[in-house]
Amino acid sequence: RAITNASTTRISLATFCGPSEDAFIAPAAPLVDEQHPALYRGYEFGEFKRVIWSKELKGKKALDHFKI
């Protein structure tokens, strides 16, 4: 919720941040074992962005692309 002032101009600014393109995303090794296997393969953040912005999804979720 925001309170605005009718007598002054309101400016909104969206900012985005994220890891570098070559940042490797994977489950933390201590959390993965035989009883708790990884559900997704590791990937670089740049690959994740390419999947999101490509036409490959066709109704699927981006993370579906990385399921093991």
CHARMM internal coordinates of N, CA and C (Angstrom, degrees):
IC EDIT
DIST 1 N 1 CA 1.4302
DIST 1 CA 1 C 1.5241
ANGL 1 N 1 CA 1 C 107.56
DIST 1 C 2 N 1.3213
ANGL 1 CA 1 C 2 N 115.89
DIHE 1 N 1 CA 1 C 2 N 142.38
DIST 2 N 2 CA 1.4626
ANGL 1 C 2 N 2 CA 120.50
DIHE 1 CA 1 C 2 N 2 CA 179.31
DIST 2 CA 2 C 1.5206
ANGL 2 N 2 CA 2 C 109.74
DIHE 1 C 2 N 2 CA 2 C -131.42
DIST 2 C 3 N 1.2945
ANGL 2 CA 2 C 3 N 115.49
DIHE 2 N 2 CA 2 C 3 N 145.15
DIST 3 N 3 CA 1.4604
ANGL 2 C 3 N 3 CA 121.02
DIHE 2 CA 2 C 3 N 3 CA 174.05
DIST 3 CA 3 C 1.5206
ANGL 3 N 3 CA 3 C 106.17
DIHE 2 C 3 N 3 CA 3 C -102.95
DIST 3 C 4 N 1.3182
ANGL 3 CA 3 C 4 N 116.30
DIHE 3 N 3 CA 3 C 4 N 124.48
DIST 4 N 4 CA 1.4563
ANGL 3 C 4 N 4 CA 119.90
DIHE 3 CA 3 C 4 N 4 CA -178.66
DIST 4 CA 4 C 1.5147
ANGL 4 N 4 CA 4 C 110.84
DIHE 3 C 4 N 4 CA 4 C -109.16
DIST 4 C 5 N 1.2948
ANGL 4 CA 4 C 5 N 114.53
DIHE 4 N 4 CA 4 C 5 N 159.91
DIST 5 N 5 CA 1.4562
ANGL 4 C 5 N 5 CA 121.50
DIHE 4 CA 4 C 5 N 5 CA 179.01
DIST 5 CA 5 C 1.5229
ANGL 5 N 5 CA 5 C 107.34
DIHE 4 C 5 N 5 CA 5 C -110.06
DIST 5 C 6 N 1.3057
ANGL 5 CA 5 C 6 N 118.10
DIHE 5 N 5 CA 5 C 6 N 117.73
DIST 6 N 6 CA 1.4573
ANGL 5 C 6 N 6 CA 122.59
DIHE 5 CA 5 C 6 N 6 CA -176.18
DIST 6 CA 6 C 1.5214
ANGL 6 N 6 CA 6 C 112.78
DIHE 5 C 6 N 6 CA 6 C -66.05
DIST 6 C 7 N 1.3181
ANGL 6 CA 6 C 7 N 118.85
DIHE 6 N 6 CA 6 C 7 N -17.39
DIST 7 N 7 CA 1.4654
ANGL 6 C 7 N 7 CA 120.65
DIHE 6 CA 6 C 7 N 7 CA -176.01
DIST 7 CA 7 C 1.5338
ANGL 7 N 7 CA 7 C 113.79
DIHE 6 C 7 N 7 CA 7 C -96.24
DIST 7 C 8 N 1.3311
ANGL 7 CA 7 C 8 N 118.01
DIHE 7 N 7 CA 7 C 8 N -4.19
DIST 8 N 8 CA 1.4649
ANGL 7 C 8 N 8 CA 120.31
DIHE 7 CA 7 C 8 N 8 CA 178.64
DIST 8 CA 8 C 1.5209
ANGL 8 N 8 CA 8 C 110.35
DIHE 7 C 8 N 8 CA 8 C -128.73
DIST 8 C 9 N 1.3220
ANGL 8 CA 8 C 9 N 115.34
DIHE 8 N 8 CA 8 C 9 N 158.44
DIST 9 N 9 CA 1.4577
ANGL 8 C 9 N 9 CA 121.55
DIHE 8 CA 8 C 9 N 9 CA 179.31
DIST 9 CA 9 C 1.5252
ANGL 9 N 9 CA 9 C 109.91
DIHE 8 C 9 N 9 CA 9 C -76.39
DIST 9 C 10 N 1.3207
ANGL 9 CA 9 C 10 N 115.64
DIHE 9 N 9 CA 9 C 10 N 137.58
DIST 10 N 10 CA 1.4607
ANGL 9 C 10 N 10 CA 120.75
DIHE 9 CA 9 C 10 N 10 CA 177.24
DIST 10 CA 10 C 1.5183
ANGL 10 N 10 CA 10 C 108.27
DIHE 9 C 10 N 10 CA 10 C -102.10
DIST 10 C 11 N 1.3089
ANGL 10 CA 10 C 11 N 117.26
DIHE 10 N 10 CA 10 C 11 N 134.38
DIST 11 N 11 CA 1.4574
ANGL 10 C 11 N 11 CA 122.45
DIHE 10 CA 10 C 11 N 11 CA 178.46
DIST 11 CA 11 C 1.5264
ANGL 11 N 11 CA 11 C 108.19
DIHE 10 C 11 N 11 CA 11 C -121.80
DIST 11 C 12 N 1.3425
ANGL 11 CA 11 C 12 N 116.04
DIHE 11 N 11 CA 11 C 12 N 130.74
DIST 12 N 12 CA 1.4640
ANGL 11 C 12 N 12 CA 121.64
DIHE 11 CA 11 C 12 N 12 CA 174.99
DIST 12 CA 12 C 1.5217
ANGL 12 N 12 CA 12 C 107.85
DIHE 11 C 12 N 12 CA 12 C -113.86
DIST 12 C 13 N 1.3021
ANGL 12 CA 12 C 13 N 116.46
DIHE 12 N 12 CA 12 C 13 N 141.02
DIST 13 N 13 CA 1.4496
ANGL 12 C 13 N 13 CA 121.36
DIHE 12 CA 12 C 13 N 13 CA -179.17
DIST 13 CA 13 C 1.5224
ANGL 13 N 13 CA 13 C 108.82
DIHE 12 C 13 N 13 CA 13 C -134.26
DIST 13 C 14 N 1.3300
ANGL 13 CA 13 C 14 N 116.07
DIHE 13 N 13 CA 13 C 14 N 121.00
DIST 14 N 14 CA 1.4676
ANGL 13 C 14 N 14 CA 120.59
DIHE 13 CA 13 C 14 N 14 CA 177.38
DIST 14 CA 14 C 1.5224
ANGL 14 N 14 CA 14 C 108.59
DIHE 13 C 14 N 14 CA 14 C -92.70
DIST 14 C 15 N 1.3051
ANGL 14 CA 14 C 15 N 117.08
DIHE 14 N 14 CA 14 C 15 N 134.68
DIST 15 N 15 CA 1.4603
ANGL 14 C 15 N 15 CA 121.34
DIHE 14 CA 14 C 15 N 15 CA 176.10
DIST 15 CA 15 C 1.5247
ANGL 15 N 15 CA 15 C 108.63
DIHE 14 C 15 N 15 CA 15 C -125.99
DIST 15 C 16 N 1.3021
ANGL 15 CA 15 C 16 N 115.48
DIHE 15 N 15 CA 15 C 16 N 147.36
DIST 16 N 16 CA 1.4549
ANGL 15 C 16 N 16 CA 120.80
DIHE 15 CA 15 C 16 N 16 CA -177.92
DIST 16 CA 16 C 1.5214
ANGL 16 N 16 CA 16 C 109.27
DIHE 15 C 16 N 16 CA 16 C -129.31
DIST 16 C 17 N 1.2995
ANGL 16 CA 16 C 17 N 116.11
DIHE 16 N 16 CA 16 C 17 N 142.24
DIST 17 N 17 CA 1.4602
ANGL 16 C 17 N 17 CA 119.93
DIHE 16 CA 16 C 17 N 17 CA 175.15
DIST 17 CA 17 C 1.5200
ANGL 17 N 17 CA 17 C 108.11
DIHE 16 C 17 N 17 CA 17 C -142.89
DIST 17 C 18 N 1.2675
ANGL 17 CA 17 C 18 N 115.45
DIHE 17 N 17 CA 17 C 18 N 157.43
DIST 18 N 18 CA 1.4525
ANGL 17 C 18 N 18 CA 120.23
DIHE 17 CA 17 C 18 N 18 CA 179.65
DIST 18 CA 18 C 1.5149
ANGL 18 N 18 CA 18 C 108.72
DIHE 17 C 18 N 18 CA 18 C -169.60
DIST 18 C 19 N 1.3111
ANGL 18 CA 18 C 19 N 116.96
DIHE 18 N 18 CA 18 C 19 N 175.84
DIST 19 N 19 CA 1.4650
ANGL 18 C 19 N 19 CA 119.86
DIHE 18 CA 18 C 19 N 19 CA 179.51
DIST 19 CA 19 C 1.5278
ANGL 19 N 19 CA 19 C 110.77
DIHE 18 C 19 N 19 CA 19 C -70.32
DIST 19 C 20 N 1.3202
ANGL 19 CA 19 C 20 N 116.60
DIHE 19 N 19 CA 19 C 20 N 168.75
DIST 20 N 20 CA 1.4620
ANGL 19 C 20 N 20 CA 120.99
DIHE 19 CA 19 C 20 N 20 CA 177.22
DIST 20 CA 20 C 1.5278
ANGL 20 N 20 CA 20 C 109.41
DIHE 19 C 20 N 20 CA 20 C -68.29
DIST 20 C 21 N 1.3252
ANGL 20 CA 20 C 21 N 115.58
DIHE 20 N 20 CA 20 C 21 N 161.30
DIST 21 N 21 CA 1.4676
ANGL 20 C 21 N 21 CA 121.59
DIHE 20 CA 20 C 21 N 21 CA -178.18
DIST 21 CA 21 C 1.5293
ANGL 21 N 21 CA 21 C 112.17
DIHE 20 C 21 N 21 CA 21 C -56.72
DIST 21 C 22 N 1.3390
ANGL 21 CA 21 C 22 N 117.37
DIHE 21 N 21 CA 21 C 22 N -33.88
DIST 22 N 22 CA 1.4625
ANGL 21 C 22 N 22 CA 120.06
DIHE 21 CA 21 C 22 N 22 CA -176.28
DIST 22 CA 22 C 1.5283
ANGL 22 N 22 CA 22 C 113.54
DIHE 21 C 22 N 22 CA 22 C -95.78
DIST 22 C 23 N 1.3262
ANGL 22 CA 22 C 23 N 117.84
DIHE 22 N 22 CA 22 C 23 N 9.35
DIST 23 N 23 CA 1.4732
ANGL 22 C 23 N 23 CA 120.60
DIHE 22 CA 22 C 23 N 23 CA 176.32
DIST 23 CA 23 C 1.5279
ANGL 23 N 23 CA 23 C 108.79
DIHE 22 C 23 N 23 CA 23 C -66.43
DIST 23 C 24 N 1.3288
ANGL 23 CA 23 C 24 N 116.04
DIHE 23 N 23 CA 23 C 24 N 129.25
DIST 24 N 24 CA 1.4657
ANGL 23 C 24 N 24 CA 120.90
DIHE 23 CA 23 C 24 N 24 CA -178.37
DIST 24 CA 24 C 1.5226
ANGL 24 N 24 CA 24 C 109.48
DIHE 23 C 24 N 24 CA 24 C -90.85
DIST 24 C 25 N 1.3306
ANGL 24 CA 24 C 25 N 116.45
DIHE 24 N 24 CA 24 C 25 N 125.05
DIST 25 N 25 CA 1.4600
ANGL 24 C 25 N 25 CA 123.46
DIHE 24 CA 24 C 25 N 25 CA -179.10
DIST 25 CA 25 C 1.5327
ANGL 25 N 25 CA 25 C 107.88
DIHE 24 C 25 N 25 CA 25 C -106.61
DIST 25 C 26 N 1.3205
ANGL 25 CA 25 C 26 N 117.03
DIHE 25 N 25 CA 25 C 26 N 123.94
DIST 26 N 26 CA 1.4669
ANGL 25 C 26 N 26 CA 121.68
DIHE 25 CA 25 C 26 N 26 CA -179.55
DIST 26 CA 26 C 1.5215
ANGL 26 N 26 CA 26 C 108.41
DIHE 25 C 26 N 26 CA 26 C -160.39
DIST 26 C 27 N 1.3414
ANGL 26 CA 26 C 27 N 117.22
DIHE 26 N 26 CA 26 C 27 N 160.60
DIST 27 N 27 CA 1.4650
ANGL 26 C 27 N 27 CA 119.08
DIHE 26 CA 26 C 27 N 27 CA 176.64
DIST 27 CA 27 C 1.5295
ANGL 27 N 27 CA 27 C 110.43
DIHE 26 C 27 N 27 CA 27 C -63.55
DIST 27 C 28 N 1.3071
ANGL 27 CA 27 C 28 N 116.78
DIHE 27 N 27 CA 27 C 28 N 147.91
DIST 28 N 28 CA 1.4657
ANGL 27 C 28 N 28 CA 121.35
DIHE 27 CA 27 C 28 N 28 CA 176.46
DIST 28 CA 28 C 1.5281
ANGL 28 N 28 CA 28 C 108.72
DIHE 27 C 28 N 28 CA 28 C -64.38
DIST 28 C 29 N 1.3210
ANGL 28 CA 28 C 29 N 116.92
DIHE 28 N 28 CA 28 C 29 N 126.68
DIST 29 N 29 CA 1.4680
ANGL 28 C 29 N 29 CA 122.23
DIHE 28 CA 28 C 29 N 29 CA -176.04
DIST 29 CA 29 C 1.5320
ANGL 29 N 29 CA 29 C 113.75
DIHE 28 C 29 N 29 CA 29 C -51.47
DIST 29 C 30 N 1.3397
ANGL 29 CA 29 C 30 N 120.77
DIHE 29 N 29 CA 29 C 30 N -41.09
DIST 30 N 30 CA 1.4691
ANGL 29 C 30 N 30 CA 119.55
DIHE 29 CA 29 C 30 N 30 CA 179.84
DIST 30 CA 30 C 1.5353
ANGL 30 N 30 CA 30 C 113.89
DIHE 29 C 30 N 30 CA 30 C -64.61
DIST 30 C 31 N 1.3191
ANGL 30 CA 30 C 31 N 117.17
DIHE 30 N 30 CA 30 C 31 N -15.84
DIST 31 N 31 CA 1.4675
ANGL 30 C 31 N 31 CA 120.01
DIHE 30 CA 30 C 31 N 31 CA -178.66
DIST 31 CA 31 C 1.5236
ANGL 31 N 31 CA 31 C 113.18
DIHE 30 C 31 N 31 CA 31 C -92.56
DIST 31 C 32 N 1.3361
ANGL 31 CA 31 C 32 N 117.28
DIHE 31 N 31 CA 31 C 32 N -7.12
DIST 32 N 32 CA 1.4674
ANGL 31 C 32 N 32 CA 121.80
DIHE 31 CA 31 C 32 N 32 CA -176.90
DIST 32 CA 32 C 1.5187
ANGL 32 N 32 CA 32 C 109.38
DIHE 31 C 32 N 32 CA 32 C -108.86
DIST 32 C 33 N 1.3354
ANGL 32 CA 32 C 33 N 116.05
DIHE 32 N 32 CA 32 C 33 N 127.57
DIST 33 N 33 CA 1.4632
ANGL 32 C 33 N 33 CA 121.75
DIHE 32 CA 32 C 33 N 33 CA 174.81
DIST 33 CA 33 C 1.5249
ANGL 33 N 33 CA 33 C 107.78
DIHE 32 C 33 N 33 CA 33 C -154.11
DIST 33 C 34 N 1.3423
ANGL 33 CA 33 C 34 N 116.98
DIHE 33 N 33 CA 33 C 34 N -171.56
DIST 34 N 34 CA 1.4661
ANGL 33 C 34 N 34 CA 120.40
DIHE 33 CA 33 C 34 N 34 CA -177.51
DIST 34 CA 34 C 1.5228
ANGL 34 N 34 CA 34 C 112.60
DIHE 33 C 34 N 34 CA 34 C -62.10
DIST 34 C 35 N 1.3191
ANGL 34 CA 34 C 35 N 117.35
DIHE 34 N 34 CA 34 C 35 N -35.73
DIST 35 N 35 CA 1.4680
ANGL 34 C 35 N 35 CA 120.71
DIHE 34 CA 34 C 35 N 35 CA 179.62
DIST 35 CA 35 C 1.5329
ANGL 35 N 35 CA 35 C 111.89
DIHE 34 C 35 N 35 CA 35 C -80.56
DIST 35 C 36 N 1.3198
ANGL 35 CA 35 C 36 N 116.51
DIHE 35 N 35 CA 35 C 36 N -21.35
DIST 36 N 36 CA 1.4671
ANGL 35 C 36 N 36 CA 121.86
DIHE 35 CA 35 C 36 N 36 CA -177.95
DIST 36 CA 36 C 1.5300
ANGL 36 N 36 CA 36 C 109.36
DIHE 35 C 36 N 36 CA 36 C -131.92
DIST 36 C 37 N 1.3425
ANGL 36 CA 36 C 37 N 117.24
DIHE 36 N 36 CA 36 C 37 N 71.64
DIST 37 N 37 CA 1.4687
ANGL 36 C 37 N 37 CA 119.66
DIHE 36 CA 36 C 37 N 37 CA -177.37
DIST 37 CA 37 C 1.5292
ANGL 37 N 37 CA 37 C 111.51
DIHE 36 C 37 N 37 CA 37 C -71.24
DIST 37 C 38 N 1.3256
ANGL 37 CA 37 C 38 N 115.38
DIHE 37 N 37 CA 37 C 38 N 157.07
DIST 38 N 38 CA 1.4635
ANGL 37 C 38 N 38 CA 120.40
DIHE 37 CA 37 C 38 N 38 CA 175.23
DIST 38 CA 38 C 1.5278
ANGL 38 N 38 CA 38 C 108.67
DIHE 37 C 38 N 38 CA 38 C -65.25
DIST 38 C 39 N 1.2970
ANGL 38 CA 38 C 39 N 116.91
DIHE 38 N 38 CA 38 C 39 N 138.89
DIST 39 N 39 CA 1.4639
ANGL 38 C 39 N 39 CA 121.94
DIHE 38 CA 38 C 39 N 39 CA 178.06
DIST 39 CA 39 C 1.5216
ANGL 39 N 39 CA 39 C 111.77
DIHE 38 C 39 N 39 CA 39 C -95.22
DIST 39 C 40 N 1.3387
ANGL 39 CA 39 C 40 N 116.05
DIHE 39 N 39 CA 39 C 40 N -19.26
DIST 40 N 40 CA 1.4609
ANGL 39 C 40 N 40 CA 121.69
DIHE 39 CA 39 C 40 N 40 CA -178.06
DIST 40 CA 40 C 1.5177
ANGL 40 N 40 CA 40 C 109.00
DIHE 39 C 40 N 40 CA 40 C -131.69
DIST 40 C 41 N 1.3168
ANGL 40 CA 40 C 41 N 117.13
DIHE 40 N 40 CA 40 C 41 N 146.70
DIST 41 N 41 CA 1.4625
ANGL 40 C 41 N 41 CA 120.90
DIHE 40 CA 40 C 41 N 41 CA 176.30
DIST 41 CA 41 C 1.5265
ANGL 41 N 41 CA 41 C 109.06
DIHE 40 C 41 N 41 CA 41 C -78.60
DIST 41 C 42 N 1.3116
ANGL 41 CA 41 C 42 N 116.23
DIHE 41 N 41 CA 41 C 42 N 157.84
DIST 42 N 42 CA 1.4560
ANGL 41 C 42 N 42 CA 120.40
DIHE 41 CA 41 C 42 N 42 CA 175.82
DIST 42 CA 42 C 1.5250
ANGL 42 N 42 CA 42 C 110.16
DIHE 41 C 42 N 42 CA 42 C -70.42
DIST 42 C 43 N 1.3162
ANGL 42 CA 42 C 43 N 116.72
DIHE 42 N 42 CA 42 C 43 N 154.51
DIST 43 N 43 CA 1.4624
ANGL 42 C 43 N 43 CA 121.64
DIHE 42 CA 42 C 43 N 43 CA -179.86
DIST 43 CA 43 C 1.5232
ANGL 43 N 43 CA 43 C 109.69
DIHE 42 C 43 N 43 CA 43 C -157.20
DIST 43 C 44 N 1.3263
ANGL 43 CA 43 C 44 N 115.27
DIHE 43 N 43 CA 43 C 44 N 158.07
DIST 44 N 44 CA 1.4570
ANGL 43 C 44 N 44 CA 120.31
DIHE 43 CA 43 C 44 N 44 CA 174.77
DIST 44 CA 44 C 1.5241
ANGL 44 N 44 CA 44 C 108.73
DIHE 43 C 44 N 44 CA 44 C -83.39
DIST 44 C 45 N 1.3107
ANGL 44 CA 44 C 45 N 116.74
DIHE 44 N 44 CA 44 C 45 N 146.73
DIST 45 N 45 CA 1.4596
ANGL 44 C 45 N 45 CA 121.26
DIHE 44 CA 44 C 45 N 45 CA -177.94
DIST 45 CA 45 C 1.5302
ANGL 45 N 45 CA 45 C 111.44
DIHE 44 C 45 N 45 CA 45 C -58.56
DIST 45 C 46 N 1.3266
ANGL 45 CA 45 C 46 N 117.17
DIHE 45 N 45 CA 45 C 46 N -34.52
DIST 46 N 46 CA 1.4647
ANGL 45 C 46 N 46 CA 120.53
DIHE 45 CA 45 C 46 N 46 CA 177.38
DIST 46 CA 46 C 1.5175
ANGL 46 N 46 CA 46 C 111.85
DIHE 45 C 46 N 46 CA 46 C -60.73
DIST 46 C 47 N 1.3318
ANGL 46 CA 46 C 47 N 117.22
DIHE 46 N 46 CA 46 C 47 N -39.04
DIST 47 N 47 CA 1.4662
ANGL 46 C 47 N 47 CA 120.95
DIHE 46 CA 46 C 47 N 47 CA 177.37
DIST 47 CA 47 C 1.5229
ANGL 47 N 47 CA 47 C 110.02
DIHE 46 C 47 N 47 CA 47 C -64.74
DIST 47 C 48 N 1.3283
ANGL 47 CA 47 C 48 N 116.92
DIHE 47 N 47 CA 47 C 48 N -42.01
DIST 48 N 48 CA 1.4645
ANGL 47 C 48 N 48 CA 121.28
DIHE 47 CA 47 C 48 N 48 CA 178.12
DIST 48 CA 48 C 1.5316
ANGL 48 N 48 CA 48 C 110.24
DIHE 47 C 48 N 48 CA 48 C -58.79
DIST 48 C 49 N 1.3316
ANGL 48 CA 48 C 49 N 117.22
DIHE 48 N 48 CA 48 C 49 N -45.45
DIST 49 N 49 CA 1.4632
ANGL 48 C 49 N 49 CA 120.73
DIHE 48 CA 48 C 49 N 49 CA 179.42
DIST 49 CA 49 C 1.5225
ANGL 49 N 49 CA 49 C 111.36
DIHE 48 C 49 N 49 CA 49 C -63.32
DIST 49 C 50 N 1.3404
ANGL 49 CA 49 C 50 N 117.26
DIHE 49 N 49 CA 49 C 50 N -40.11
DIST 50 N 50 CA 1.4693
ANGL 49 C 50 N 50 CA 119.91
DIHE 49 CA 49 C 50 N 50 CA 178.93
DIST 50 CA 50 C 1.5216
ANGL 50 N 50 CA 50 C 110.94
DIHE 49 C 50 N 50 CA 50 C -63.14
DIST 50 C 51 N 1.3322
ANGL 50 CA 50 C 51 N 117.50
DIHE 50 N 50 CA 50 C 51 N -38.84
DIST 51 N 51 CA 1.4666
ANGL 50 C 51 N 51 CA 121.03
DIHE 50 CA 50 C 51 N 51 CA 178.44
DIST 51 CA 51 C 1.5248
ANGL 51 N 51 CA 51 C 110.08
DIHE 50 C 51 N 51 CA 51 C -64.40
DIST 51 C 52 N 1.3263
ANGL 51 CA 51 C 52 N 116.92
DIHE 51 N 51 CA 51 C 52 N -45.00
DIST 52 N 52 CA 1.4652
ANGL 51 C 52 N 52 CA 120.68
DIHE 51 CA 51 C 52 N 52 CA -179.15
DIST 52 CA 52 C 1.5234
ANGL 52 N 52 CA 52 C 111.29
DIHE 51 C 52 N 52 CA 52 C -60.42
DIST 52 C 53 N 1.3313
ANGL 52 CA 52 C 53 N 117.28
DIHE 52 N 52 CA 52 C 53 N -43.68
DIST 53 N 53 CA 1.4638
ANGL 52 C 53 N 53 CA 121.05
DIHE 52 CA 52 C 53 N 53 CA -174.16
DIST 53 CA 53 C 1.5216
ANGL 53 N 53 CA 53 C 113.51
DIHE 52 C 53 N 53 CA 53 C -87.94
DIST 53 C 54 N 1.3104
ANGL 53 CA 53 C 54 N 118.45
DIHE 53 N 53 CA 53 C 54 N -4.17
DIST 54 N 54 CA 1.4641
ANGL 53 C 54 N 54 CA 121.05
DIHE 53 CA 53 C 54 N 54 CA 179.76
DIST 54 CA 54 C 1.5191
ANGL 54 N 54 CA 54 C 110.23
DIHE 53 C 54 N 54 CA 54 C -86.57
DIST 54 C 55 N 1.3012
ANGL 54 CA 54 C 55 N 115.14
DIHE 54 N 54 CA 54 C 55 N 175.91
DIST 55 N 55 CA 1.4674
ANGL 54 C 55 N 55 CA 121.42
DIHE 54 CA 54 C 55 N 55 CA 177.07
DIST 55 CA 55 C 1.5294
ANGL 55 N 55 CA 55 C 111.03
DIHE 54 C 55 N 55 CA 55 C -91.62
DIST 55 C 56 N 1.3499
ANGL 55 CA 55 C 56 N 117.37
DIHE 55 N 55 CA 55 C 56 N 7.56
DIST 56 N 56 CA 1.4663
ANGL 55 C 56 N 56 CA 121.94
DIHE 55 CA 55 C 56 N 56 CA -174.86
DIST 56 CA 56 C 1.5211
ANGL 56 N 56 CA 56 C 113.94
DIHE 55 C 56 N 56 CA 56 C -70.81
DIST 56 C 57 N 1.3193
ANGL 56 CA 56 C 57 N 118.98
DIHE 56 N 56 CA 56 C 57 N -21.77
DIST 57 N 57 CA 1.4627
ANGL 56 C 57 N 57 CA 120.98
DIHE 56 CA 56 C 57 N 57 CA -171.57
DIST 57 CA 57 C 1.5240
ANGL 57 N 57 CA 57 C 112.52
DIHE 56 C 57 N 57 CA 57 C -66.04
DIST 57 C 58 N 1.3085
ANGL 57 CA 57 C 58 N 118.39
DIHE 57 N 57 CA 57 C 58 N -47.16
DIST 58 N 58 CA 1.4695
ANGL 57 C 58 N 58 CA 122.93
DIHE 57 CA 57 C 58 N 58 CA 176.98
DIST 58 CA 58 C 1.5235
ANGL 58 N 58 CA 58 C 112.10
DIHE 57 C 58 N 58 CA 58 C 44.48
DIST 58 C 59 N 1.3324
ANGL 58 CA 58 C 59 N 116.59
DIHE 58 N 58 CA 58 C 59 N 54.52
DIST 59 N 59 CA 1.4588
ANGL 58 C 59 N 59 CA 121.58
DIHE 58 CA 58 C 59 N 59 CA 177.02
DIST 59 CA 59 C 1.5167
ANGL 59 N 59 CA 59 C 115.19
DIHE 58 C 59 N 59 CA 59 C 88.10
DIST 59 C 60 N 1.3216
ANGL 59 CA 59 C 60 N 118.00
DIHE 59 N 59 CA 59 C 60 N -6.18
DIST 60 N 60 CA 1.4631
ANGL 59 C 60 N 60 CA 121.03
DIHE 59 CA 59 C 60 N 60 CA 178.80
DIST 60 CA 60 C 1.5237
ANGL 60 N 60 CA 60 C 110.07
DIHE 59 C 60 N 60 CA 60 C -91.07
DIST 60 C 61 N 1.3216
ANGL 60 CA 60 C 61 N 116.06
DIHE 60 N 60 CA 60 C 61 N 164.38
DIST 61 N 61 CA 1.4606
ANGL 60 C 61 N 61 CA 121.71
DIHE 60 CA 60 C 61 N 61 CA 173.68
DIST 61 CA 61 C 1.5245
ANGL 61 N 61 CA 61 C 108.73
DIHE 60 C 61 N 61 CA 61 C -81.55
DIST 61 C 62 N 1.3198
ANGL 61 CA 61 C 62 N 116.77
DIHE 61 N 61 CA 61 C 62 N 150.37
DIST 62 N 62 CA 1.4658
ANGL 61 C 62 N 62 CA 120.52
DIHE 61 CA 61 C 62 N 62 CA -179.39
DIST 62 CA 62 C 1.5276
ANGL 62 N 62 CA 62 C 111.52
DIHE 61 C 62 N 62 CA 62 C -57.93
DIST 62 C 63 N 1.3296
ANGL 62 CA 62 C 63 N 118.00
DIHE 62 N 62 CA 62 C 63 N -40.31
DIST 63 N 63 CA 1.4677
ANGL 62 C 63 N 63 CA 119.98
DIHE 62 CA 62 C 63 N 63 CA -178.22
DIST 63 CA 63 C 1.5245
ANGL 63 N 63 CA 63 C 112.77
DIHE 62 C 63 N 63 CA 63 C -67.73
DIST 63 C 64 N 1.3387
ANGL 63 CA 63 C 64 N 118.28
DIHE 63 N 63 CA 63 C 64 N -21.23
DIST 64 N 64 CA 1.4644
ANGL 63 C 64 N 64 CA 120.17
DIHE 63 CA 63 C 64 N 64 CA 176.71
DIST 64 CA 64 C 1.5287
ANGL 64 N 64 CA 64 C 110.67
DIHE 63 C 64 N 64 CA 64 C -58.40
DIST 64 C 65 N 1.3177
ANGL 64 CA 64 C 65 N 116.98
DIHE 64 N 64 CA 64 C 65 N -29.31
DIST 65 N 65 CA 1.4626
ANGL 64 C 65 N 65 CA 122.65
DIHE 64 CA 64 C 65 N 65 CA -179.70
DIST 65 CA 65 C 1.5351
ANGL 65 N 65 CA 65 C 111.63
DIHE 64 C 65 N 65 CA 65 C -64.57
DIST 65 C 66 N 1.3237
ANGL 65 CA 65 C 66 N 117.20
DIHE 65 N 65 CA 65 C 66 N -23.12
DIST 66 N 66 CA 1.4670
ANGL 65 C 66 N 66 CA 121.75
DIHE 65 CA 65 C 66 N 66 CA -174.13
DIST 66 CA 66 C 1.5346
ANGL 66 N 66 CA 66 C 113.45
DIHE 65 C 66 N 66 CA 66 C -108.47
DIST 66 C 67 N 1.3352
ANGL 66 CA 66 C 67 N 117.82
DIHE 66 N 66 CA 66 C 67 N 5.42
DIST 67 N 67 CA 1.4710
ANGL 66 C 67 N 67 CA 120.20
DIHE 66 CA 66 C 67 N 67 CA 179.30
DIST 67 CA 67 C 1.5179
ANGL 67 N 67 CA 67 C 110.88
DIHE 66 C 67 N 67 CA 67 C -63.89
DIST 67 C 68 N 1.3249
ANGL 67 CA 67 C 68 N 114.77
DIHE 67 N 67 CA 67 C 68 N 143.75
DIST 68 N 68 CA 1.4730
ANGL 67 C 68 N 68 CA 120.49
DIHE 67 CA 67 C 68 N 68 CA 177.99
DIST 68 CA 68 C 1.5162
ANGL 68 N 68 CA 68 C 108.44
DIHE 67 C 68 N 68 CA 68 C -85.29
END
COOR INIT
IC SEED 1 N 1 CA 1 C
IC BUILD
